[in-house]
Amino acid sequence: MADRMKRDYSLVGESTRRAIETGLASAEWYHTDVSRKAMKELMQRSDGPAIRDTIIWIVAILGSAAGGIWFWGNWWCVPFFFVYGVLYGSSSDSRWHECGHGTAFRTRWMNDVVYQIASFMLMRNPVTWRWSHARHHTDTIIVGRDAEIAVMRPPDLLRAALAFTGILDFRYSLPTLVRNAFGKISPDERSFIPEMELPKVVTAARWHVAIYVATIALALYTWSFLPLVLIGLPRLYGSWHMVMTGLLQHIGLADNVVDHRLNTRTVYMNPISRFIYWNMNYHVEHHMFPMVPYHALPRLHELIKHDLPLPNPSIWHAYREVWPVLLKQLRYEDYFLKRELPPTARPYRGEFHEVNMSAAAE
């Protein structure tokens, strides 16, 4: 069967051709019915919540950095840099994400400023990743189209484990910025970045690389690792929370489907993780209605949860659910976890491959 052909995760290969030919690319996705009035209220943007949360974020970053600098040279700096690393290397991901959507703040320049800062913290080219994420929402977990599939099939468990250390992201993100800074754009990048945006990719990369070069020069001049611990290395040692929460968005679920209830997961999380993650744990809700601001996602969840699979009650529960799925995918890559719907939900859409449904049932 054609559907059982090996998955090609490049964005210019055989899976790309098949996704376009079968109508999976830029398809019409299922949405839970929400009244126009309710959706208008949920989509209302406001500067207040994001300004409050951003002030807390910046104060916490500066405070933990100050503590780390003050105690630099003895073990008391470790807890300060632990906090600093998570705020720099993990919480920047959700700020990048929401401000990239333009929904965190009502004021556009506020979204743009935080987006640029968070992109730098994550070693992400702000131009490339804006278009990459737009594709992720258009073709969520469509093989050959989505540039942001974190765990491919069959899963590489060693790679997934190393992701928690930040080593792999650091290994690929920095060389990509350097490559872009020299004007080199990969075929995959060209597949989703408009031609007119390509010069901006190069310019943004050069700014990032220039700051990193200046940081390295300062470290050499002062003969101290401190500048690197403050700029750059937090992407390595502080990204574990981003990976812990981010992997759960889609891992172990269906690919090549057009119903977010099948390929996306909502997980209840503690208040601290929700602040770091900016409510992206309500991920089915976010993918169905990406223009709803992060602070309104809990309300959206309450409104549409009758039509969604039951959320995982905790991060730990979600990983316990995922682990046996990954082990089975090592032997049978078409296998996935089909989330059961409550009796009040509309059935899953039928426009996904029959082989996927049989795989879920085995």
For each residue, the residues with C-beta under 8 A, 3 or more apart:
1: 4 355
2: 5 18
3: 353 354 355 356
4: 1 334 355
5: 2 14 18
6:
7: 15 143 144 152 153 255 333
8: 13 14 15 16 143 144
9: 13 15 143 144 149 152
10: 13 15 16 144 187 188
11: 16 144 145 147 187 188 191 192
12: 16 187 188 191
13: 8 9 10 16 17 144
14: 5 8 17 18 144
15: 7 8 9 10 18 19 143 144 145
16: 8 10 11 12 13 19 20 25 144 145 191
17: 13 14 20 21 144
18: 2 5 14 15 21 22 24 144
19: 15 16 22 24 25 139 142 143 144 145 256
20: 16 17 24 25
21: 17 18
22: 18 19
23: 27 351
24: 18 19 20 27 139 142 145 256 258
25: 16 19 20 139 142 145
26: 138 139
27: 23 24 139 258 351
28: 258
29: 140 258 259 260 288
30: 258 259 260 261 288 348 349
31: 34 288 289
32: 288 304 307 308 346
33: 307
34: 31 38 39 42 289 303 304
35: 38 39
36: 39 40
37: 40 41
38: 34 35 41 42 303
39: 34 35 36 42 43 289 292
40: 36 37 43 44
41: 37 38 44
42: 34 38 39 289 292 296 299 300 303
43: 39 40 289 291 292 293 296
44: 40 41 293 296
45: 103 105 106 293
46: 49 50 106 293 295
47: 50 51 105 106 107 110
48: 51 52
49: 46 52 53 293 295
50: 46 47 53 54 98 104 105 110 114 293 295
51: 47 48 54 55 105 110
52: 48 49 55 56
53: 49 50 56 57 275 278
54: 50 51 57 58 95 114
55: 51 52 58 59
56: 52 53 59 60 275
57: 53 54 60 61 87 91 95
58: 54 55 61 62
59: 55 56 62 63
60: 56 57 63 64 83 87
61: 57 58 64 65 84 87 88
62: 58 59 65 66
63: 59 60 66 67
64: 60 61 67 68 80 81 83 84 87
65: 61 62 68 69 80 84 230
66: 62 63 69 70 80
67: 63 64 70 71 77 79 80
68: 64 65 71 72 77 80 81 84 229 230
69: 65 66 72 77 226 230
70: 66 67 77 80
71: 67 68 74 76 77 80
72: 68 69 77 226
73: 77
74: 71 77
75: 78
76: 71 79 80
77: 67 68 69 70 71 72 73 74 80 81
78: 75 81 82
79: 67 76 82 83
80: 64 65 66 67 68 70 71 76 77 83 84
81: 64 68 77 78 84 85 229 234 237
82: 78 79 85 86 238
83: 60 64 79 80 86 87
84: 61 64 65 68 80 81 87 88 230 234 238
85: 81 82 88 89 90 234 237 238
86: 82 83 89 90 91 238 240 241 276
87: 57 60 61 64 83 84 90 91 92 238 276
88: 61 84 85 91 92 121 234 235 238
89: 85 86 92 121 122 166 234 235 236 237 238 239 240 242
90: 85 86 87 93 238 239 240 241 242 276
91: 57 86 87 88 94 95 241 242 275 276 277 278
92: 87 88 89 95 96 117 118 121 122
93: 90 96 97 118 122 239 242 246
94: 91 97 98 276 277 278 280 294
95: 54 57 91 92 98 99 104 114 115 117 118 278
96: 92 93 99 100 115 118 119 121 122 124 129
97: 93 94 100 101 133 278 280
98: 50 94 95 101 103 104 278 280 293 294
99: 95 96 102 104 105 110 111 112 114 115 118
100: 96 97 111 115 129 130 133
101: 97 98 104 290 291
102: 99 108 111
103: 45 98 111 290 291 292 293 294
104: 50 95 98 99 101 110 111 114 278 293 294
105: 45 47 50 51 99 108 110 111 114
106: 45 46 47
107: 47 110 111
108: 102 105 111 112
109: 112 113
110: 47 50 51 99 104 105 107 113 114
111: 99 100 102 103 104 105 107 108 114 115
112: 99 108 109 115 116
113: 109 110 116 117
114: 50 54 95 99 104 105 110 111 117 118
115: 95 96 99 100 111 112 118 119 126 130
116: 112 113 119 120 126
117: 92 95 113 114 120 121
118: 92 93 95 96 99 114 115 121 122
119: 96 115 116 122 124 125 126 129 204
120: 116 117 123 126 208 211
121: 88 89 92 96 117 118 234 235
122: 89 92 93 96 118 119 173 235
123: 120 169 170 173 174 177 208 232 235
124: 96 119 128 129 173
125: 119 128 129 176 177 180 201 204 205 208
126: 115 116 119 120 129 130 204
127: 130 131 193 197 200 201 204
128: 124 125 131 132 180 189 193 201 204
129: 96 100 119 124 125 126 132 133
130: 100 115 126 127 133 134
131: 127 128 134 135 192 193 194 197
132: 128 129 135 136 147 148 192
133: 97 100 129 130 136 137 148
134: 130 131 137 138 192
135: 131 132 138 139 145 146 147 148 192
136: 132 133 139 140 146 147 148
137: 133 134 140 287 290
138: 26 134 135 145
139: 19 24 25 26 27 135 136 142 145 146
140: 29 136 137 146 250 260 263 264 287
141: 146 149 250 253 254 255 256 257 263 264
142: 19 24 25 139 145 146 255 256
143: 7 8 9 15 19 146 149 255 256
144: 7 8 9 10 11 13 14 15 16 17 18 19
145: 11 15 16 19 24 25 135 138 139 142
146: 135 136 139 140 141 142 143 149
147: 11 132 135 136 188 192
148: 132 133 135 136
149: 9 141 143 146 152 250 255
150: 163 246 247 249 250 251
151: 155 156 160 247 250 251 252 326
152: 7 9 149 155 156
153: 7 255 329 333 334
154: 329 330 331 333
155: 151 152 160 326 329 330
156: 151 152 159 160
157: 160 161 326 330
158: 161 162
159: 156 162 163 168
160: 151 155 156 157 163 247 326
161: 157 158 164
162: 158 159 165 167 168
163: 150 159 160 166 168 169 243 247
164: 161 239 240 243 244
165: 162 168 236 240
166: 89 163 169 170 235 236 237 238 239 240 243
167: 162 170 171 236
168: 159 162 163 165 171 172
169: 123 163 166 172 173 235 239
170: 123 166 167 173 174 235 236
171: 167 168 174 175
172: 168 169 175 176
173: 122 123 124 169 170 176 177 235
174: 123 170 171 177 178 212
175: 171 172 178 179
176: 125 172 173 179 180
177: 123 125 173 174 180 181 205 208 209 212
178: 174 175 181 182 205 209
179: 175 176 182 184 186 205
180: 125 128 176 177 183 184 185 201 202 204 205
181: 177 178 202 205 206 208 209
182: 178 179
183: 180 202
184: 179 180
185: 180 189 190 193 198 201 202
186: 179 189 190
187: 10 11 12 190 191
188: 10 11 12 147 191 192
189: 128 185 186 192 193 201
190: 185 186 187 193 198
191: 11 12 16 187 188
192: 11 131 132 134 135 147 188 189
193: 127 128 131 185 189 190 197 198 201
194: 131 197 198
195: 198
196: 199
197: 127 131 193 194 200 201
198: 185 190 193 194 195 201 202
199: 196 202 203
200: 127 197 203 204
201: 125 127 128 180 185 189 193 197 198 204 205
202: 180 181 183 185 198 199 205 206
203: 199 200 206 207
204: 119 125 126 127 128 180 200 201 207 208
205: 125 177 178 179 180 181 201 202 208 209
206: 181 202 203 209 210
207: 203 204 210 211
208: 120 123 125 177 181 204 205 211 212
209: 177 178 181 205 206 212 213
210: 206 207 213 214
211: 120 207 208 214 215 231
212: 174 177 208 209 215 216 231 232
213: 209 210 216 217
214: 210 211 217 218
215: 211 212 218 219 227 228 231 232
216: 212 213 219 220 227 228
217: 213 214 220 221
218: 214 215 221 222 227
219: 215 216 222 223 224 225 226 227 228
220: 216 217 223
221: 217 218
222: 218 219 226 227
223: 219 220
224: 219 227
225: 219 228 229 233
226: 69 72 219 222 229 230
227: 215 216 218 219 222 224 230 231
228: 215 216 219 225 231 232 233
229: 68 81 225 226 233 234
230: 65 68 69 84 226 227 234
231: 211 212 215 227 228 234
232: 123 212 215 228 235 236
233: 225 228 229 236 237
234: 81 84 85 88 89 121 229 230 231 237 238
235: 88 89 121 122 123 166 169 170 173 232 238 239
236: 89 165 166 167 170 232 233 239
237: 81 85 89 166 233 234
238: 82 84 85 86 87 88 89 90 166 234 235 241
239: 89 90 93 164 166 169 235 236 242 243
240: 86 89 90 164 165 166 243 244
241: 86 90 91 238 244 245 273 276 277
242: 89 90 91 93 239 245 246
243: 163 164 166 239 240 246 247
244: 164 240 241 247 248 315
245: 241 242 248 249 267 269 273 276 277 280 281 315
246: 93 150 242 243 249
247: 150 151 160 163 243 244 251
248: 244 245 251 265 267 283 312 315 318 319 322
249: 150 245 246 264 265 280 283
250: 140 141 149 150 151 253 263 264 265
251: 150 151 247 248 265 322 326
252: 151 321 322 325 326 329 336 337
253: 141 250 262 263 264 265 336 337 339
254: 141 257 262 263 336 338 352 356 360
255: 7 141 142 143 149 153 263 336 356
256: 19 24 141 142 143 352 353 356
257: 141 254 262 263 349 351 352 356
258: 24 27 28 29 30 349 351 352
259: 29 30 262 263 348 349 352
260: 29 30 140 263 264 284 287 288
261: 30 264 284 307 308 309 339 341 345 348
262: 253 254 257 259 338 339 348 352
263: 140 141 250 253 254 255 257 259 260
264: 140 141 249 250 253 260 261 283 284 287
265: 248 249 250 251 253 283 284 311 312 318 339
266: 281 282 283 284 285 301 308 309 311 312
267: 245 248 281 283 311 312 314 315 317 318
268: 281 311 312 313 314
269: 245 273 274 277 281 314 315
270: 273 274
271: 274 275
272: 275 276
273: 241 245 269 270 276 277 281 315
274: 269 270 271 277 278 279 281
275: 53 56 91 271 272 278
276: 86 87 90 91 94 241 245 272 273
277: 91 94 241 245 269 273 274 280 281
278: 53 91 94 95 97 98 104 274 275 294
279: 274 282 294 295 297 298
280: 94 97 98 245 249 277 283 286 294 297
281: 245 266 267 268 269 273 274 277
282: 266 279 285 286 297 298 300 301
283: 248 249 264 265 266 267 280 286 287
284: 260 261 264 265 266 287 288 308 309
285: 266 282 288 289 292 297 300 301 304 308
286: 280 282 283 289 290 292 297
287: 137 140 260 264 283 284 290
288: 29 30 31 32 260 284 285 304
289: 31 34 39 42 43 285 286 292 300
290: 101 103 137 286 287
291: 43 101 103
292: 39 42 43 103 285 286 289 296 297 300
293: 43 44 45 46 49 50 98 103 104 296 297
294: 94 98 103 104 278 279 280 297
295: 46 49 50 279
296: 42 43 44 292 293 299 300
297: 279 280 282 285 286 292 293 294 300 301
298: 279 282 301 302
299: 42 296 302 303
300: 42 282 285 289 292 296 297 303 304
301: 266 282 285 297 298 304 305 311
302: 298 299 305
303: 34 38 42 299 300
304: 32 34 285 288 300 301 307 308
305: 301 302 308 311
306: 342 344 345
307: 32 33 261 304 341 342 344 345 346
308: 32 261 266 284 285 304 305 311 341 342 345
309: 261 266 284 339 340 341 342 345
310: 339 340 342
311: 265 266 267 268 301 305 308
312: 248 265 266 267 268 315 317 318 321
313: 268 317
314: 267 268 269 317 318
315: 244 245 248 267 269 273 312 318 319
316: 319 320
317: 267 312 313 314 320 321
318: 248 265 267 312 314 315 321 322
319: 248 315 316 322 323
320: 316 317 323
321: 252 312 317 318 324 325 337
322: 248 251 252 318 319 325 326 337
323: 319 320 326 327
324: 321 327 328
325: 252 321 322 328 329 335 336 337
326: 151 155 157 160 251 252 322 323 329 330
327: 323 324 330
328: 324 325 331 332 335
329: 153 154 155 252 325 326 332 333 335 336
330: 154 155 157 326 327
331: 154 328
332: 328 329 335 359 362
333: 7 153 154 329
334: 4 153 355 356 359
335: 325 328 329 332 359 360 362
336: 252 253 254 255 325 329 356 359 360
337: 252 253 321 322 325 360
338: 254 262 357 360 361
339: 253 261 262 265 309 310
340: 309 310
341: 261 307 308 309 345 346 347 348
342: 306 307 308 309 310 345
343:
344: 306 307
345: 261 306 307 308 309 341 342
346: 32 307 341
347: 341
348: 30 259 261 262 341 352
349: 30 257 258 259 352
350:
351: 23 27 257 258
352: 254 256 257 258 259 262 348 349 356 357
353: 3 256 356 357
354: 3 357 358
355: 1 3 4 334 358 359
356: 3 254 255 256 257 334 336 352 353 359 360
357: 338 352 353 354 360 361
358: 354 355 361 362
359: 332 334 335 336 355 356 362
360: 254 335 336 337 338 356 357
361: 338 357 358
362: 332 335 358 359
